[in-house]
Amino acid sequence: MADISLLIGSTTKLFDLAIENNQKQFSVREEPIVPLKSLSDVPGYQDLPPDKVLAFVQTNWRGGMGQKEHFLNPDMYADGQSIDTREPNQIFLGPLINTIGAIAATIIGFEFFEEREYAYSTTIVYKLSSDSLTWNPVLCVTESGISAWAATTAYVVNNIVKKVVTNGYVYICTVAGTSGSSEPTWPTVVGDSVTDGTVTWKCLNAVTADTIEYVAQYDGYIYVGQTTGKYWYSDTGEAFVWTLCTLSNAVAHILAIAPPYSGTKDMLVLAKRPNQVRTSISPLNAGTGWLDPPYYIGDENSDITSLIILNGTLFIGKTDGLYALPVDGRPVALTPEFKEKKDSTNFKFHTNWQGVFYGSLAGDIVEIIGGSSSVFATDYMGPLERSPELAMTGSVKGITRDDKNLYAVLLVGSNYIIYTGRERRDEKYGLRWEWVPYIFLSTNACGAIKVMQR
């Protein structure tokens, strides 16, 4: 009986964990999985007859993916799918993927508020139920794309409809059933109900004919920024309890929490494309509102893509580079050399890990070490940059992290792949990044990724 069985395509490969010189080695019982020519640079392989060549024989694969032809690092392999090899003498298959309350929309982001997960598309915000089985709509910002009510039609809980002749409100099904033969009299008070045949509807909210840009939490409230209109906010994140902001300068394309420039209370930071940044410590309707005039970051020829807090400093990502906004309020261009790599996704996806910034740049991931006025070091360290022998290019679709690893979603050709990597000091090769193809999603699009834990 084999120690490990791997299904590769339609073929099952059986592996043994062999022992030689008191070290475990991986071997395969069958014909080589990789062509003999790929092993020509490995000492000793070319001297063996074909029936004796082992596809994999090495003490470990800790170096991860990226080596295809030259085999300069004996602990690296070429590529794979849904595998983690970074622990010595061990192989871990990728994690089991569970579908949790599928959403019939393209998700563009996640947020965590009051111990609960939120997901959002460009039109609807969803909250995950306490049993983690259902994504319940809690806010819908537009009638566009929402089906009009229909007579004698079966509806299920969480279906959203609009009036046949629209009235500026949307309605959510709270009791499943079949609608009546004629349209009900729709309430226009948020939270009020109406019975329709055997269906019960509730007025979910008034709509703004807008699109959602960003969701963030600050000081006990969850905020939903919109493209052209002012943001929504709620202290519970439940349906029927959202307030539309009436403050001036409240169009929020991106939101983030930053340490204060003065005082002790963290401030909420708002970015509006192309280059405006404002701050507030009282962003509710009854509050003092937003800084005016704003900070202008760079010029209007490049859009803000992100707000980043690193080591107490506010950084602003733009399509043409990275800027810092220190306490004196004077923006500093940190990466003028990136202007020639201007791209709509530059710094859009990012995370901080172990005091270092990692962000998307020109189709790869860049590591930036720096302060409020200068950059000390930059390095491309993504999985494809570190794997030139694979000759693959891709585009970054998301970056996140946990305590031990970075995770990056890349679209490579037509396939979405979640890579995981970490920097480790090897006794022989020194400090290096080790990436593995952790989850292979094939053509299943991945619109957002985030590590969240209740």
C-alpha positions as CSV (number, residue, x, y, z in Angstrom):
1,M,0.0,0.0,0.0
2,A,1.4,3.4,-1.0
3,D,2.1,6.1,1.6
4,I,0.6,8.8,-0.7
5,S,-1.8,8.6,-3.6
6,L,-2.2,11.6,-6.0
7,L,-4.8,11.8,-8.7
8,I,-3.2,13.6,-11.7
9,G,-5.7,14.2,-14.4
10,S,-7.3,10.8,-14.7
11,T,-4.2,8.8,-13.6
12,T,-3.5,7.9,-10.0
13,K,0.1,8.0,-9.0
14,L,1.3,6.1,-5.9
15,F,4.1,7.5,-3.8
16,D,6.2,5.9,-1.1
17,L,8.2,7.7,1.7
18,A,11.5,5.9,1.4
19,I,14.4,6.1,3.9
20,E,18.0,6.5,2.8
21,N,20.8,7.6,5.1
22,N,18.3,8.3,7.8
23,Q,16.4,10.8,5.6
24,K,13.0,10.5,4.0
25,Q,12.8,10.7,0.3
26,F,9.9,10.8,-2.1
27,S,9.8,8.2,-4.8
28,V,7.2,7.1,-7.4
29,R,6.3,3.5,-8.2
30,E,5.3,4.1,-11.8
31,E,6.8,5.7,-14.9
32,P,8.3,9.1,-14.5
33,I,5.7,11.9,-14.2
34,V,8.1,14.4,-15.8
35,P,10.0,13.7,-19.0
36,L,13.6,12.4,-18.8
37,K,14.9,15.5,-20.5
38,S,13.7,17.6,-17.6
39,L,16.0,15.7,-15.3
40,S,19.1,15.8,-17.6
41,D,20.9,18.4,-15.3
42,V,20.4,16.3,-12.2
43,P,23.6,14.4,-11.4
44,G,23.2,10.7,-11.7
45,Y,19.8,10.6,-13.4
46,Q,21.1,10.4,-17.0
47,D,23.1,7.2,-16.0
48,L,20.0,5.2,-15.1
49,P,17.9,3.1,-17.5
50,P,14.4,4.4,-18.0
51,D,12.7,1.8,-15.9
52,K,14.8,2.8,-12.9
53,V,14.4,6.5,-13.1
54,L,12.3,8.0,-10.3
55,A,10.3,11.0,-11.0
56,F,11.0,12.6,-7.7
57,V,13.8,11.7,-5.4
58,Q,14.9,14.4,-2.9
59,T,15.0,15.0,0.8
60,N,12.4,17.8,0.6
61,W,10.6,20.3,-1.7
62,R,10.8,23.2,0.7
63,G,11.9,25.6,-2.0
64,G,8.5,25.4,-3.7
65,M,7.7,26.0,-7.3
66,G,9.6,27.6,-10.1
67,Q,12.4,25.4,-11.3
68,K,11.9,23.6,-14.7
69,E,15.1,23.2,-16.6
70,H,18.3,23.8,-14.6
71,F,17.6,22.3,-11.2
72,L,20.1,24.6,-9.4
73,N,18.2,24.2,-6.2
74,P,17.6,20.6,-5.4
75,D,14.6,21.4,-3.2
76,M,12.5,23.1,-5.9
77,Y,10.2,21.6,-8.5
78,A,8.5,23.1,-11.6
79,D,4.8,23.6,-10.9
80,G,1.7,21.8,-9.6
81,Q,-1.9,22.2,-8.5
82,S,-3.3,22.5,-5.0
83,I,-0.2,21.4,-3.1
84,D,2.0,22.7,-0.2
85,T,5.5,21.3,0.0
86,R,7.2,23.8,2.3
87,E,7.5,21.7,5.4
88,P,10.5,19.3,5.5
89,N,9.7,15.7,4.4
90,Q,6.0,16.4,4.0
91,I,3.4,17.0,1.3
92,F,0.1,18.7,2.0
93,L,-2.7,18.8,-0.5
94,G,-4.6,22.0,-1.0
95,P,-7.5,22.7,1.4
96,L,-11.0,21.5,0.9
97,I,-13.1,24.3,-0.6
98,N,-16.6,24.7,0.8
99,T,-19.3,26.8,-0.8
100,I,-21.0,28.8,1.9
101,G,-24.4,30.2,0.8
102,A,-23.6,30.9,-2.8
103,I,-24.3,34.5,-4.0
104,A,-25.6,35.1,-7.5
105,A,-23.4,38.1,-8.0
106,T,-19.8,39.0,-8.6
107,I,-18.3,39.7,-5.2
108,I,-15.7,42.6,-5.2
109,G,-14.8,42.7,-1.6
110,F,-15.2,41.5,2.0
111,E,-15.3,43.2,5.5
112,F,-15.5,42.0,9.0
113,F,-17.7,43.9,11.5
114,E,-19.1,43.0,14.9
115,E,-17.8,39.4,14.6
116,R,-19.6,38.8,11.3
117,E,-18.5,38.5,7.7
118,Y,-19.8,40.8,5.0
119,A,-19.4,40.5,1.3
120,Y,-20.4,43.0,-1.4
121,S,-21.0,43.3,-5.1
122,T,-21.4,46.6,-6.9
123,T,-25.0,46.8,-5.9
124,I,-25.7,44.7,-2.8
125,V,-24.1,44.2,0.7
126,Y,-24.5,40.7,2.2
127,K,-24.1,39.6,5.8
128,L,-23.2,36.0,6.6
129,S,-25.8,34.3,8.9
130,S,-24.7,33.1,12.3
131,D,-24.8,29.5,11.2
132,S,-22.5,30.4,8.2
133,L,-25.0,28.9,5.7
134,T,-26.6,32.0,4.1
135,W,-25.5,35.4,2.8
136,N,-28.5,37.7,3.6
137,P,-28.8,40.9,1.7
138,V,-28.8,43.9,4.1
139,L,-28.5,46.9,1.7
140,C,-29.3,47.3,-2.0
141,V,-28.2,50.7,-3.5
142,T,-30.0,50.6,-6.9
143,E,-33.0,49.3,-8.8
144,S,-30.8,48.7,-11.8
145,G,-30.5,44.9,-12.4
146,I,-33.3,44.2,-9.9
147,S,-36.2,42.2,-11.3
148,A,-39.7,43.9,-11.3
149,W,-42.4,42.1,-9.3
150,A,-44.3,39.5,-11.3
151,A,-47.8,38.0,-10.6
152,T,-48.3,34.3,-9.6
153,T,-44.6,33.7,-9.3
154,A,-42.8,31.6,-6.7
155,Y,-40.4,33.6,-4.6
156,V,-37.9,32.5,-1.9
157,V,-36.5,34.2,1.1
158,N,-34.0,37.0,0.2
159,N,-35.3,37.5,-3.3
160,I,-35.3,41.3,-4.0
161,V,-37.8,43.0,-6.3
162,K,-38.8,46.5,-7.4
163,K,-42.2,47.9,-8.1
164,V,-43.4,47.4,-11.7
165,V,-43.5,51.2,-12.0
166,T,-40.5,52.0,-9.9
167,N,-40.9,54.2,-6.8
168,G,-37.3,54.5,-5.5
169,Y,-37.5,51.5,-3.1
170,V,-36.6,47.9,-3.2
171,Y,-38.3,45.0,-1.4
172,I,-37.0,41.8,0.1
173,C,-38.9,38.5,0.5
174,T,-39.1,37.5,4.2
175,V,-41.6,34.7,3.8
176,A,-41.4,32.4,0.8
177,G,-44.5,31.7,-1.3
178,T,-46.3,32.6,-4.6
179,S,-47.2,36.1,-5.4
180,G,-50.8,37.2,-6.0
181,S,-52.5,37.9,-9.3
182,S,-52.3,41.7,-8.8
183,E,-49.5,43.9,-7.5
184,P,-49.7,44.8,-3.8
185,T,-49.7,48.3,-2.4
186,W,-46.1,48.7,-1.6
187,P,-45.0,50.4,1.6
188,T,-42.5,53.2,1.5
189,V,-41.4,53.1,5.1
190,V,-38.3,51.0,5.5
191,G,-39.0,47.8,7.4
192,D,-42.7,47.8,6.8
193,S,-44.3,44.6,5.5
194,V,-47.0,43.7,2.9
195,T,-48.6,40.4,2.2
196,D,-48.7,39.4,-1.5
197,G,-50.5,36.1,-2.1
198,T,-48.5,33.8,0.2
199,V,-45.4,35.9,0.0
200,T,-44.4,38.5,2.6
201,W,-42.3,41.5,1.4
202,K,-40.5,44.1,3.5
203,C,-39.3,47.5,2.3
204,L,-35.5,47.0,2.4
205,N,-34.4,50.6,1.7
206,A,-34.6,53.6,-0.6
207,V,-32.2,53.4,-3.5
208,T,-29.7,55.9,-4.8
209,A,-29.2,54.6,-8.4
210,D,-25.5,54.2,-7.6
211,T,-22.8,51.5,-7.4
212,I,-20.9,50.3,-4.4
213,E,-17.2,51.1,-4.2
214,Y,-16.0,50.0,-0.8
215,V,-17.1,48.8,2.6
216,A,-15.2,49.5,5.9
217,Q,-15.9,49.8,9.6
218,Y,-15.0,52.6,12.0
219,D,-15.8,53.4,15.6
220,G,-18.7,51.0,15.9
221,Y,-20.3,51.6,12.5
222,I,-20.0,50.0,9.1
223,Y,-19.8,52.3,6.1
224,V,-20.6,51.7,2.4
225,G,-19.0,54.1,-0.1
226,Q,-20.6,54.8,-3.5
227,T,-19.3,55.9,-6.9
228,T,-21.2,59.2,-7.3
229,G,-23.3,59.6,-4.1
230,K,-22.6,59.9,-0.4
231,Y,-21.9,56.8,1.8
232,W,-24.3,54.8,3.8
233,Y,-23.7,53.8,7.5
234,S,-25.2,51.5,10.1
235,D,-24.4,50.7,13.7
236,T,-25.6,47.1,13.5
237,G,-25.1,46.1,9.8
238,E,-28.5,44.5,9.7
239,A,-31.2,45.2,7.1
240,F,-33.6,48.1,7.5
241,V,-31.3,50.2,9.7
242,W,-29.1,52.1,7.2
243,T,-28.6,55.8,7.0
244,L,-27.6,57.8,4.0
245,C,-24.9,60.4,4.9
246,T,-25.9,64.1,4.4
247,L,-22.5,65.6,5.2
248,S,-20.6,67.6,2.6
249,N,-17.6,66.0,0.9
250,A,-18.9,62.5,1.7
251,V,-18.3,60.7,-1.6
252,A,-16.0,57.8,-0.6
253,H,-14.4,55.5,-3.1
254,I,-12.0,54.1,-0.5
255,L,-12.1,54.2,3.3
256,A,-9.5,53.3,5.9
257,I,-8.7,53.9,9.6
258,A,-5.5,55.7,10.4
259,P,-3.7,56.9,13.5
260,P,-4.5,60.6,14.4
261,Y,-2.3,63.5,13.4
262,S,-3.2,65.0,16.7
263,G,-5.2,63.9,19.7
264,T,-5.8,60.3,20.7
265,K,-8.8,59.1,18.5
266,D,-8.1,57.2,15.3
267,M,-9.4,59.0,12.2
268,L,-11.4,57.7,9.3
269,V,-9.8,58.5,6.0
270,L,-11.7,58.9,2.8
271,A,-10.3,58.9,-0.8
272,K,-12.1,60.2,-3.8
273,R,-10.8,59.7,-7.3
274,P,-8.7,61.0,-8.9
275,N,-6.6,62.5,-6.1
276,Q,-8.5,63.8,-3.0
277,V,-8.0,62.5,0.5
278,R,-10.0,63.8,3.6
279,T,-10.0,62.8,7.2
280,S,-12.7,62.9,10.0
281,I,-13.2,61.7,13.5
282,S,-16.9,62.5,13.4
283,P,-18.3,61.2,10.1
284,L,-22.0,60.7,11.1
285,N,-24.7,63.1,10.0
286,A,-24.7,64.8,13.4
287,G,-20.9,65.0,13.4
288,T,-18.4,67.7,12.4
289,G,-17.8,66.2,9.0
290,W,-14.8,66.0,6.7
291,L,-11.7,68.0,6.3
292,D,-12.0,70.8,3.8
293,P,-10.0,71.5,1.7
294,P,-8.7,68.0,1.1
295,Y,-5.2,66.8,0.7
296,Y,-4.3,66.5,-3.0
297,I,-2.2,63.5,-3.8
298,G,-0.2,63.7,-7.0
299,D,-2.0,65.1,-10.1
300,E,-5.4,64.4,-11.6
301,N,-4.0,62.2,-14.4
302,S,-3.7,59.2,-12.1
303,D,-6.3,57.7,-9.8
304,I,-6.1,56.7,-6.2
305,T,-6.3,52.9,-5.9
306,S,-5.7,52.3,-2.1
307,L,-5.3,53.7,1.4
308,I,-2.6,51.9,3.3
309,I,-1.6,52.2,7.0
310,L,1.9,50.9,7.7
311,N,3.9,51.4,10.9
312,G,1.7,54.4,11.8
313,T,2.0,56.2,8.5
314,L,-0.8,56.8,6.0
315,F,0.3,55.7,2.4
316,I,-1.8,56.3,-0.7
317,G,-1.5,54.0,-3.7
318,K,-2.1,55.5,-7.1
319,T,-2.0,54.1,-10.6
320,D,1.4,55.8,-11.1
321,G,3.1,55.1,-7.7
322,L,3.0,55.1,-3.9
323,Y,2.7,58.3,-1.9
324,A,3.0,59.0,1.9
325,L,1.0,61.6,3.8
326,P,3.0,62.3,7.0
327,V,1.9,64.5,9.9
328,D,2.8,67.8,8.2
329,G,0.2,67.1,5.5
330,R,2.6,67.3,2.6
331,P,2.3,64.3,0.3
332,V,5.6,62.6,-0.6
333,A,6.1,60.7,-3.8
334,L,8.0,57.6,-2.7
335,T,8.3,55.7,-6.0
336,P,8.7,58.1,-8.9
337,E,10.4,55.3,-10.9
338,F,7.0,53.5,-11.1
339,K,5.4,56.2,-13.2
340,E,6.4,54.4,-16.4
341,K,4.5,51.3,-15.1
342,K,1.2,53.1,-14.7
343,D,-1.7,50.6,-14.5
344,S,-5.2,50.7,-13.1
345,T,-4.5,47.9,-10.6
346,N,-1.2,49.2,-9.3
347,F,-1.4,49.0,-5.4
348,K,-5.1,48.2,-5.7
349,F,-4.5,44.9,-3.9
350,H,-2.3,45.0,-0.9
351,T,-1.6,43.9,2.6
352,N,0.9,44.5,5.5
353,W,2.8,41.6,6.8
354,Q,5.5,41.7,9.5
355,G,5.9,45.4,9.2
356,V,6.4,45.3,5.4
357,F,4.1,46.5,2.6
358,Y,3.1,44.1,-0.2
359,G,1.1,45.3,-3.2
360,S,0.1,44.6,-6.8
361,L,2.3,46.4,-9.4
362,A,2.6,45.8,-13.1
363,G,1.1,42.3,-12.9
364,D,3.2,41.1,-10.1
365,I,3.7,41.7,-6.3
366,V,6.2,44.2,-5.0
367,E,7.7,44.3,-1.5
368,I,8.3,47.8,-0.2
369,I,10.3,48.7,3.0
370,G,10.2,52.3,3.9
371,G,9.1,55.2,6.1
372,S,7.0,58.4,5.8
373,S,9.5,60.2,3.6
374,S,11.5,57.6,1.7
375,V,11.6,54.0,0.4
376,F,14.5,52.0,1.7
377,A,14.1,48.9,-0.5
378,T,11.8,47.5,-3.2
379,D,11.7,44.0,-4.6
380,Y,9.5,42.0,-6.9
381,M,8.9,38.8,-5.0
382,G,5.6,37.3,-6.4
383,P,5.3,33.6,-7.4
384,L,5.7,34.3,-11.1
385,E,8.6,36.7,-10.7
386,R,10.4,34.1,-8.6
387,S,9.7,31.4,-11.2
388,P,11.2,32.8,-14.5
389,E,11.8,29.3,-15.8
390,L,8.1,28.7,-16.0
391,A,7.8,31.6,-18.4
392,M,4.3,32.5,-17.1
393,T,2.7,35.9,-16.8
394,G,-0.5,36.8,-14.9
395,S,-2.4,39.5,-13.3
396,V,-3.0,40.0,-9.6
397,K,-6.6,39.8,-8.4
398,G,-6.2,39.8,-4.7
399,I,-3.7,39.7,-1.8
400,T,-4.2,38.8,1.8
401,R,-2.3,37.2,4.7
402,D,-2.5,35.4,8.0
403,D,0.1,35.2,10.7
404,K,2.4,32.9,8.7
405,N,1.7,33.3,5.0
406,L,0.9,35.6,2.2
407,Y,-1.9,34.6,-0.2
408,A,-2.1,36.0,-3.7
409,V,-4.8,35.3,-6.4
410,L,-3.4,35.5,-9.9
411,L,-5.1,35.0,-13.2
412,V,-2.7,33.0,-15.3
413,G,-4.0,32.5,-18.8
414,S,-7.7,31.5,-18.2
415,N,-7.0,29.9,-14.8
416,Y,-7.3,31.5,-11.3
417,I,-4.7,30.2,-8.9
418,I,-4.2,31.1,-5.2
419,Y,-0.6,31.0,-4.4
420,T,0.8,31.0,-0.8
421,G,4.3,32.1,0.1
422,R,6.5,33.0,2.9
423,E,10.1,34.2,3.4
424,R,12.3,31.8,5.1
425,R,16.0,31.7,5.9
426,D,17.6,28.5,4.5
427,E,20.9,27.3,5.7
428,K,22.2,26.8,2.2
429,Y,20.4,29.5,0.1
430,G,19.9,32.3,2.7
431,L,16.8,34.4,3.0
432,R,14.4,33.5,0.1
433,W,10.7,33.4,-0.8
434,E,9.1,30.0,-1.1
435,W,5.9,29.9,-3.1
436,V,3.5,27.0,-3.8
437,P,0.4,26.7,-6.0
438,Y,-2.0,26.3,-3.0
439,I,-5.5,26.3,-4.6
440,F,-6.2,25.8,-8.3
441,L,-9.6,27.4,-9.1
442,S,-9.4,26.7,-12.9
443,T,-11.7,29.1,-14.7
444,N,-13.8,29.8,-11.6
445,A,-13.3,33.5,-11.2
446,C,-12.0,34.8,-7.9
447,G,-13.2,38.4,-7.4
448,A,-11.9,39.0,-3.9
449,I,-9.9,37.3,-1.1
450,K,-9.5,38.0,2.6
451,V,-8.6,36.1,5.7
452,M,-11.3,36.5,8.4
453,Q,-11.8,34.7,11.7
454,R,-14.6,35.1,14.2
